Amino acid sequence: MSARSVESYVMSLLSTTFPDSGKHITKETSLVADLDADSMAMVTLIFAIDEEFGVGTDQLGELVVNCHTVGDLISATERLQHERA
């Protein structure tokens, strides 16, 4: 998938996962401060991204700890996708 596809998928996933956030989700949106993502929500995101892109939950799990914004999550997914190619 292209980088645009990764971004589109992650944005759609977040909109579905956090429908009551009341905020327009952008790359600058904070996963914790703006969306109130807890550890269970993050695990759900990791598994959904792994299922869609096959990036490996072990690798993505480590990176998600360092993902503070939606843009960070998109970049991490793209990087892992390219590393596995």
N, C-alpha and C positions, 0 to 999 in steps of 0.2 A: 504494500500500500504506500501511497505517497504521503509526504509530510502533511499535506492538507487533509488527507483522509484520517490520519491520526488525530489531528486537531478537531475535526468534525465529530469523530467518534467520541473523544473524551468530553467535548462540550455537551454532546447529546446524553452521554452517560451521566454526567454531573447534573444536568437538568432533570433527568429522570430520578436520580438518587436523592436529590434535594429539591423537590418540587415546591416546598413551602418556604424556601429561603427568602422569597420576596425580593430577590436581587437579580439583576441581569448579570449573568456569569461572563466574565472576560478573562483574559490571560493574567490580569493583575489581581483577580479575586483570590483572597486568602482561603485556603482549604479549611483552616480551623477558625480563624477570627470571623470570616464572613459566612461560611457555610456550616459552621459548627460540626465539622467532620470529627467524629470520635474514632476510636480504634476499630470498632466493628465496621463502620462505614468505609474506613481505609482498606480493611481486609476485603470487603465486597468489591471495591474499586480495583484492587490488585488482581483478584481472580477474574473479574470481567475483562480487564485489559489483557491479561495473559491468555484468556480464552480467545479473544479477538485477534491478537497479534502474535501469540506464541513466543513472548519474550522471556518467559520463565519467571515463576513467582519468587524463586530464591533471589534472583538479581533485582527484580523490581521492588521486592519487599525492602531490601537494603536502601535503595534509592528513595523510596517514598518517605523514609524517615527524614530525608533532606529536602523533600519537596514541600515548600511552604505555600506556593501559589499554583494556580491552574497551569500557568505557563511552565513552571518547573516540572509538573507532572507530564505535560505534553513533551517537553524536551527530553526527559528521562526515557519515556516510551520510545521516542524516535531514535535515540542513541542506542538503546538496547536492541531495537529492531535491526538497526544497521550492523551492530556487532554480531548478531546471530546469522546475518545473511552471508 
